[in-house]
Amino acid sequence: MEDRITPGLYLEMTDRDVEEYVGARVPEVLGRSGVSRATWWRNVFRDRPDLPRRLPEFDHLAVYEVDEGFRAPDVPSDVRAHHFRHYPRPGQGRLTGRPTIGLSLVLISPGHERDAQALRDWGDFVHIRFIAEVSVPGYSMITPYENVQPGATPRFMHFYEIDQDDPEAVFKSMTPLVTKLLGGDDTVEWKQWANTPELRIDYVNTFRLLGSREP
């Protein structure tokens, strides 16, 4: 993160007490071959009502930066895991020189497998493209990832890095900026940016950094 494209991100989601998770689980995953860094984050808007969600909600997120050879250990019953590889297109946005202390996590899937490429193209060339253009204060890089398991749900991840300490406020500021750029929320351009027939939202939320560790 921050100044590089990480080949893979392995995510774990849990309601476990964060200190217990960090003490027991982080060393287990961090000790695997191919892991370069672990970070853990607090959900800042649990059970948010403003966006659909198909995945269970959770309190804490762990993000492990991994290479192509990484293989996760067995997953505990109170943890849900998703493993993503960098999609072969560049991230969009900017490098601010400040550390990533917040995240906006977007997990999406196509309604049908045949729509996967159309959804990915919309994400890269329409949705993320205009968000990057308005240079949302607080957003740095926006990077696309895909699930390492073909056809798995969620299929794609948009990983928004945030360098300000109120990630929810940064996230909420994004739509008004894009709306202004595209001439209002009743324009064809805005409607094409906001949605596409192929889109199924699995999960969207914001997170604040709690800690990090390297092997």
C-alpha positions in Angstrom: 0.0 0.0 0.0 0.9 3.7 0.0 3.5 3.7 -2.8 3.4 0.4 -4.5 1.0 -2.1 -6.1 0.9 -5.2 -3.8 0.5 -8.5 -5.8 -2.1 -9.8 -3.4 -4.2 -8.9 -0.4 -5.6 -11.5 1.9 -8.5 -10.2 4.1 -9.9 -11.6 7.3 -13.1 -10.3 8.8 -14.1 -11.0 12.4 -16.2 -9.9 15.4 -13.4 -11.2 17.7 -11.9 -8.9 20.2 -9.2 -7.1 18.3 -6.5 -7.6 21.0 -7.2 -11.3 21.1 -7.2 -11.5 17.3 -3.9 -9.7 17.0 -2.3 -11.8 19.7 -3.4 -15.2 18.3 -4.1 -14.9 14.6 -1.8 -12.3 13.3 1.4 -14.2 14.1 -0.1 -17.3 12.6 -0.8 -15.7 9.2 2.2 -13.4 9.3 4.4 -16.4 9.7 3.4 -17.9 6.4 5.6 -17.7 3.4 4.9 -14.8 1.1 3.4 -12.4 3.7 5.2 -9.0 3.9 2.9 -7.0 6.2 -0.2 -7.2 8.4 -2.5 -4.3 9.3 -5.7 -4.4 11.3 -8.6 -2.0 11.1 -11.9 -1.0 12.9 -15.2 -0.8 11.1 -16.3 2.8 11.6 -19.9 2.5 10.3 -21.1 -1.0 11.2 -24.5 -2.0 9.8 -24.6 1.0 7.6 -28.2 1.5 6.1 -27.3 3.5 3.0 -25.9 0.7 0.8 -26.9 -2.9 0.1 -24.8 -5.7 1.7 -24.8 -9.4 0.8 -21.9 -10.4 3.1 -22.2 -10.6 6.9 -21.2 -7.5 8.9 -18.2 -7.5 11.1 -16.2 -5.3 13.6 -12.6 -5.8 12.5 -10.7 -6.2 9.3 -7.2 -7.6 8.9 -5.3 -7.0 5.7 -2.3 -9.1 4.8 0.0 -8.0 1.9 1.0 -11.1 0.1 2.8 -12.4 -3.0 1.7 -14.9 -5.6 2.9 -17.9 -3.6 1.0 -17.2 -0.4 -1.3 -19.9 0.9 -3.5 -19.1 3.9 -3.6 -21.3 7.0 -6.9 -22.9 8.0 -9.5 -20.3 8.9 -11.0 -20.3 12.4 -14.8 -20.6 12.7 -15.2 -17.0 13.9 -13.2 -15.5 10.9 -14.2 -15.1 7.3 -11.5 -14.9 4.7 -11.1 -13.6 1.1 -8.0 -13.7 -1.0 -7.5 -11.3 -3.9 -4.8 -10.8 -6.5 -4.1 -7.5 -8.2 -6.1 -7.1 -11.4 -3.8 -6.5 -14.3 -4.7 -2.8 -14.7 -3.0 0.0 -12.8 -4.5 1.7 -9.8 -5.9 5.2 -10.2 -5.5 8.2 -8.0 -2.4 9.8 -6.5 0.5 9.4 -4.2 0.2 11.9 -1.4 3.3 11.1 0.6 1.2 10.4 3.7 0.6 7.0 5.3 -2.7 5.1 4.6 -4.7 5.3 7.9 -8.1 4.7 6.5 -9.8 2.4 3.9 -12.9 2.4 1.9 -13.5 -1.3 1.0 -15.8 -2.1 -1.9 -16.6 -5.7 -2.8 -18.7 -6.4 -5.9 -19.7 -9.3 -8.2 -21.4 -9.7 -11.5 -25.0 -11.0 -11.6 -23.8 -13.7 -14.0 -20.3 -15.0 -14.9 -20.8 -13.8 -18.5 -21.0 -10.2 -17.2 -17.7 -10.3 -15.3 -15.6 -8.5 -17.9 -18.3 -5.9 -18.5 -18.4 -5.2 -14.8 -14.6 -4.9 -14.5 -14.5 -2.5 -17.5 -17.2 -0.3 -15.9 -15.4 -0.3 -12.7 -12.1 0.8 -14.2 -13.1 3.1 -17.1 -16.3 4.7 -15.7 -16.8 4.4 -11.9 -13.2 4.7 -10.6 -12.1 6.9 -13.5 -14.4 9.8 -12.4 -13.7 9.3 -8.7 -10.0 9.7 -9.5 -10.7 12.7 -11.7 -12.3 14.7 -8.9 -9.3 14.1 -6.6 -11.4 13.5 -3.5 -9.5 15.1 -0.5 -8.3 12.2 1.6 -8.3 9.6 -1.2 -4.9 8.5 -2.5 -4.7 5.3 -4.5 -7.7 3.2 -5.7 -6.6 -0.2 -6.8 -8.6 -3.1 -8.4 -8.2 -6.7 -7.2 -9.9 -9.9 -8.2 -10.7 -13.1 -6.2 -8.0 -15.8 -6.7 -10.8 -18.3 -6.9 -12.4 -18.2 -10.4 -16.1 -17.3 -10.2 -16.0 -16.8 -6.4 -18.0 -14.2 -4.5 -17.1 -11.4 -4.1 -15.5 -11.3 -7.5 -13.8 -7.9 -7.4 -12.4 -5.6 -4.8 -11.9 -1.8 -5.1 -9.4 -0.9 -2.5 -9.5 2.8 -1.7 -6.6 4.1 0.5 -7.3 7.1 2.7 -4.7 9.4 4.3 -7.1 11.3 6.7 -8.3 10.2 10.1 -12.0 10.3 9.4 -12.5 7.8 6.6 -16.3 7.9 6.7 -16.3 11.7 6.1 -13.9 11.2 3.2 -16.1 8.5 1.7 -19.2 10.7 2.1 -17.6 13.6 0.3 -16.9 11.6 -2.8 -20.4 11.4 -4.4 -21.2 15.1 -4.2 -17.9 15.9 -6.0 -18.6 13.4 -8.8 -22.2 14.6 -9.0 -21.0 18.2 -9.6 -18.5 17.0 -12.2 -21.2 15.1 -14.1 -23.8 17.8 -14.0 -26.1 16.5 -11.4 -27.6 13.2 -10.4 -30.3 13.3 -13.1 -27.9 13.2 -16.0 -27.2 10.1 -18.1 -23.5 10.4 -17.3 -24.2 10.3 -13.5 -26.5 7.3 -13.8 -23.9 5.4 -15.8 -21.3 6.3 -13.2 -23.5 5.3 -10.2 -24.7 1.9 -11.5 -24.5 -0.7 -14.3 -26.8 -3.7 -15.0 -24.0 -6.1 -14.2 -23.3 -4.8 -10.7 -24.1 -6.6 -7.5 -22.8 -5.0 -4.4 -21.5 -7.5 -1.8 -20.1 -5.1 0.7 -19.1 -1.4 1.2 -17.7 0.2 4.3 -15.0 2.4 5.8 -12.2 1.5 8.3 -9.7 3.2 10.5 -6.2 1.8 11.1 -5.5 0.3 14.5 -2.1 -1.2 14.0 0.4 -3.0 11.8 3.2 -5.5 12.0 5.8 -7.0 9.7 7.4 -10.5 9.9 
